Amino acid sequence: MSEINGKVVIITGASSGLGEATAHRLAKGGAKLVLGARREDRLKALRDAIVEQGGEAIYRVTDVTDRSQVEALAQAAKEAYGRIDVLINNAGLMPLSPLDQLKVDEWEKMVDVNIKGVLYGLAAVLPTMREQHAGHIINLSSVAGHVVFPSAAVYCATKYAVKALSEGIRQEGGEEIRSTNISPGAVATELTTTISDPETAKGVGELYEMAIDADAIARAIAFAIEQPADVDVNELIIRPTKQPL
Ligand SMILES: NC(=O)c1ccc[n+]([C@@H]2O[C@H](COP(=O)([O-])OP(=O)(O)OC[C@H]3O[C@@H](n4cnc5c(N)ncnc54)[C@H](OP(=O)(O)O)[C@@H]3O)[C@@H](O)[C@H]2O)c1
């Protein structure tokens, strides 16, 4: 039987893109999904689609920049399913721009969602995973957590931070808690719609012509989860074959 079957999996940012694709794939493998994001209509439609296809899912509207809402998401998982096996810290945004434009509000949003949201997720599930003596934290970093791109300094800084956190969780998780850092390259999702600078949006639009399907990342996440408990897949980089950097 697959190691995915029956696992309780929380996904932040489940309302589109990688989160949504991962929810569909894991539901097909028999996981019990707990879906979080801000757009309730999208979460409800996803929950309904999963249930219609014979899967199990609940959702809770969650803004990951609010620690109490992330705690409530973890609590909802425990109330519905009694445990938390996997947290996928996936919510993120990428409003790229050159530093000289001083889009400080966007820098702060990236820090709040891409870093603090991940920390709130970790804090919400770690005590439960310790009590269970088992758990798995999967963080969405990026190729931008390995390489710094033009006009992407702040986004890259957040994704380098996520990579560092994943390694810290791996080291401190010991024998009980697995840690996986997922680093996608260009993937076709709504991520690029957060870019407000027209020049940067144009350049990124050209790069994303090679973007691969979100299910490529969902498959990588499923691979990490389905390994036996004594196997910890720590780092996966998944690029379009054509992507140069
Ligand atoms: N697509 C790529 O090329 C790529 C490459 C490398 C890494 N990544 C990473 O993959 C992750 C998923 O991105 P994606 O590509 O799937 O983009 P996406 O389609 O834009 O999805 C982002 C998700 O994050 C959620 N989100 C944003 N702010 C939030 C908040 N404050 N609280 C809760 N949820 C929030 C959004 O939902 P709501 O708006 O409903 O809240 C949405 O579901 C991100 O961390 C991104 O940095 C993506």
The ligand as an ORCA input file, in Angstrom:
! r2SCAN-3c Opt
* xyz 0 1
  N       5.374     28.709    -10.397
  C       6.689     28.734    -10.342
  O       7.363     28.920    -11.371
  C       7.399     28.530     -9.030
  C       8.783     28.329     -9.071
  C       9.458     28.162     -7.870
  C       8.780     28.209     -6.660
  N       7.436     28.424     -6.654
  C       6.773     28.510     -5.349
  O       5.662     27.643     -5.319
  C       4.700     28.116     -4.386
  C       3.318     28.079     -5.020
  O       3.249     29.037     -6.059
  P       2.459     28.808     -7.423
  O       3.460     28.817     -8.506
  O       1.523     27.685     -7.317
  O       1.690     30.218     -7.528
  P       0.149     30.601     -7.418
  O      -0.651     29.859     -8.436
  O       0.123     32.092     -7.462
  O      -0.252     30.083     -5.979
  C       0.133     30.755     -4.812
  C      -0.782     30.324     -3.710
  O      -0.390     31.014     -2.503
  C      -1.558     31.500     -1.888
  N      -1.267     32.670     -1.061
  C      -0.717     33.850     -1.420
  N      -0.674     34.684     -0.368
  C      -1.229     34.006      0.678
  C      -1.494     34.315      2.028
  N      -1.183     35.521      2.547
  N      -2.056     33.374      2.809
  C      -2.389     32.164      2.299
  N      -2.171     31.812      1.043
  C      -1.598     32.726      0.238
  C      -2.525     31.796     -3.006
  O      -3.868     31.671     -2.556
  P      -4.856     32.864     -2.147
  O      -4.559     34.020     -3.072
  O      -6.207     32.260     -2.347
  O      -4.556     33.129     -0.707
  C      -2.232     30.657     -3.961
  O      -3.010     29.529     -3.657
  C       5.171     29.525     -3.973
  O       5.803     29.444     -2.718
  C       6.166     29.879     -5.055
  O       7.127     30.817     -4.616
  C       6.736     28.565     -7.809
*
